[in-house]
């Protein structure tokens, strides 16, 4: 459950529990896309939302790439993954 203003809680498929009483969540849609669920004002009291979302999106991209590379159809493929800062 994602914590928001006024003790509200909203269901999400993935939740990042943050300091300060406000969380970030992602909810998967039928088409596979993800919606962001958060109280940005509350999150911004303790965190920089732009930096936080950038970090989350970067980690998601790495995890998604690694999951795709591990698919059985790619087991014999030569894959080189380069991550730069």
C-alpha positions in Angstrom: 0.0 0.0 0.0 1.2 3.5 -0.9 1.1 6.0 1.9 -0.2 9.5 1.0 -1.7 12.6 2.5 -4.2 12.3 5.4 -3.2 8.7 6.1 -4.6 7.6 2.8 -3.4 4.3 1.4 -3.7 3.1 -2.2 -3.0 -0.4 -3.5 0.0 -0.7 -5.9 1.8 -3.7 -7.5 5.2 -2.3 -6.5 5.9 0.0 -3.6 9.0 2.0 -2.7 8.7 2.8 1.0 10.4 6.2 1.6 11.3 8.2 4.6 8.8 10.9 5.7 5.5 9.0 5.5 4.9 9.2 1.8 5.7 6.4 -0.7 6.0 5.8 -4.4 4.1 3.0 -6.1 3.7 1.5 -9.5 0.5 -0.2 -10.7 0.5 -2.4 -13.8 -2.2 -1.7 -16.5 -3.8 -4.4 -18.7 -1.5 -3.4 -21.6 1.6 -3.9 -19.4 2.4 -0.2 -18.9 2.9 1.1 -15.4 1.1 4.0 -13.6 2.9 6.1 -11.0 1.0 6.3 -7.7 2.3 8.9 -5.2 1.6 12.2 -3.4 4.3 14.3 -5.1 3.9 17.1 -2.6 4.5 14.8 0.3 7.4 13.0 -1.3 9.0 16.4 -2.3 9.1 17.4 1.4 12.0 14.9 1.9 13.2 13.9 -1.6 14.0 15.5 -4.9 11.2 13.9 -7.1 13.2 14.3 -10.3 16.3 12.5 -9.0 14.2 9.9 -7.2 12.2 9.0 -10.4 15.4 9.0 -12.5 17.0 6.6 -10.1 13.9 4.3 -10.1 13.6 4.4 -13.9 17.3 3.6 -14.3 17.0 0.6 -11.9 13.9 -0.6 -13.7 15.6 -0.4 -17.1 18.6 -2.5 -15.8 16.3 -5.1 -14.3 14.1 -5.3 -17.4 17.1 -5.6 -19.7 18.6 -8.4 -17.5 15.3 -10.3 -17.4 15.0 -10.1 -21.2 18.5 -11.3 -21.8 17.8 -14.3 -19.6 14.9 -15.5 -21.7 15.4 -19.0 -23.1 15.3 -17.8 -26.7 18.4 -15.7 -26.1 20.5 -18.3 -24.2 22.9 -18.8 -27.1 23.0 -15.1 -28.1 26.1 -13.0 -27.4 24.9 -10.0 -25.4 27.1 -7.1 -24.2 25.5 -4.8 -21.6 27.3 -1.5 -20.9 26.1 0.7 -18.1 27.6 4.2 -17.9 27.2 6.9 -15.4 
